[in-house]
Amino acid sequence: MSSGNISDFEDIDGPTEEDRLLPRDRRPGYEQRRRVNQAGNFVYPDRGTFLGIKMGDYEDLGQMDNPIAVALRCCEEKVLRPYNRLLRLVAWQPLIETPTRACHKFVNVSYTLFVIILIVAGYIIQYAACFRRDRAGEGVQEHWLPIGPNMSSVTAAPDSSIPPCQQFVISQYLIPDLLHSAAYAYCFYIMRVIQSEQLPMLTEKVFLKTSPTESGFLSQGNLIRRLRLLLWGGLLWVWLSQVGLVFHVIAQYIDLNFHWMDPGSAPGRIFLLVVMCVAMIPLDLVYVAVVINYCVQCSLIIFFVEGLQTRIQIKSTSLEEARKEIAEIQVHLKYLNHHPGTAVSIIMVNFGTMIIMGSFALLEKDNTDQALMFIATSMAVLLWTVLMLFILTWAARVTATCNSLSKVGHEIRVRPFGYQDMSDVELDSFLLFMSTLSMKAKIFLIPVRSSSLCGLLVFLSVFLVLLFQLGVVHVWL
């Protein structure tokens, strides 16, 4: 959207004749309106008022006569700018947003290639070291390689020239790396090539549509804080993941040999370990960026639906306008399921396998002798579980919120307070329209419901207890 002009803000509440005689830059509220006009991509709608509000953490903006623009500016500064920085880190947006010179384009292309090379280097160096944070590589070395007729154990006559994870390169290294690179390439195509990222547009639409509600501005402040928590939570996740990675490297320092990449000297080996740790950062950032993109859009859709539901109940919008907004929500939900939903579906395969493999490594009695290794593996399993739960929880919340919206038609038809002037035919038409709504968040093209998640949790709990009781899985206590 293009920015509005200062004149768009002048006659909102009818300036007095005395104010009209003053120069424009000396009229009351001119400085505030000028700052609002420079807020960025968000344009002030024609229905604003001179309401002065303070929004908690945003008191530094002062009393302004355009509360919608205040909320949009706060969201742009507190949420969208940090989110765009995260996308630039993984090269899903150009490093220089508006390249005007050839050197700018060169920097953008060079940085994109640098990120891709670093990600590929992370794949290669992990395989060379037979390193996995769920300790699958260690399990392969010690337990899973086949024992021949003349071998009492795998470690009886190891061949140091062959990586012990070579037999499992496809299942434990190639497939997870292909899934990770597929998610990265898909998001790169959506955001960088065809530039189909809808988050800024959805943010603006949500704030403008929900502003007429009585508690809308306070709710917008809560939404901004919620989105900021998602961003800071993602950065905290990356930091904790790197801490766990360092713990893994320290605990396995003696056993981590790079085989065909081994430089043959202690300084060279330390250098490769440092490169591996650095190369893991963009890998984790890709995971976090995919999850944050999905969860932020889920939060905005939830806020959109809840605002519409409130406005229908208090009759601050017509039923015809409500139908149009529901159609807009369906468009955004379809985008969520097709694009961010596809990306999270790809990476959830990696999350699930790493959680399962790490959990089995923790349950092995002979792997509990190293406290640092136990802590590192526990951190890895917990962090992957958190990302998995975030995706499923936000998807279930979207489905539940959309289901609650479909029930509004029954409320209006049974108790049509505020809609008494409408005929029974119009109310029945709205009831039929709301009853036939089918809006659900989907992962792997499967609708995600809270009831299904609870049923899955109960099944897994009973299954795990049975494994314990049958002795298939041993507890380390």
C-alpha angles and dihedrals in degrees: 000000000000121000119258126239126256089248089066088071101044106082101034096116100019112265116229124251089252090056091048091059091058122087113266095249091054099050117112113274095013095127093049092048091049091054091048090050089058094050094113131246096353118098124205113246121232094246102066127125138210094258114149115211138165118216106202106247092028099063088116087077090064129208108330131181095224112064094176091056089046091057093045093048091049091050091048093050099038102036116012098046095051089043091052090049089055090051090049090053090060092038095245086128126035115267090230105044099203109028110197099168136049090247090058091055089047090054091050093050093043093050092048091052090046092055093047092048091049091051092049090047089055090054093049099044092049090055092045090054094039085232126160126161090223088058093238090135091054091049090052092052096049107030119008106054111103116257114226125217093263096044124084092190141357093252093054095090111004121183105225092195093064120066108241090225094057094105090055099042093117099047100037104030115013099047096045091046092048091051091049093048091046091055090047094048093046093052090043089055094047097045104029108027106035093016093220097150107138101185098102092045092046091048093052093046093049093051094046095046096048097044098091093065116103094240094032098114094048089047089051090054090051090049091052091051090048092052091047090053089054091053095046090044090056092052090047089052092054091049093049090046091055091048090053090047091054089050089052093050093048093048093048098035094120095044097044104098119166093211108193090019095047108127091204096236135086095238091049091049092050089049091055091049090052091048090050092052092048092047090054091063096072089043090057092041090057091053092048094045091053093048095045092048090053097043094046092053090047090053092050093049090049090051091047093052095044091050092050091048091052093048091051091051094050092039096237090137134041122250091243091054089047090056091053092050091049088054089053091049090052090054092052092044090051089052090049092053095044103043115018089027091056092050094050090045089058096049094042088070088062092044092053096048094047092049092051096044092046092048092053090048090054092050094056110103096211092057096061097077093092112065093193092052091049092051093047094049092046090052091050093050092046094049094049090047091053092054091047092050092047092056095046094043095051092045091051090049091053091052093047093049092049090049090053089052091056089059093059090083091064091049092051093045095049096041109019096184107169092013098070091118091063121093124245089249092059092046092048090049091053091046091052091047093051094043093055095051114123110185116155136155110240133202118184083004087292119123111244114222130174090232091055091049091050090049091049091049092051091049093050092047093052091044092051092049090052091052090053093048094047091050094239089122119037123212116223093225 
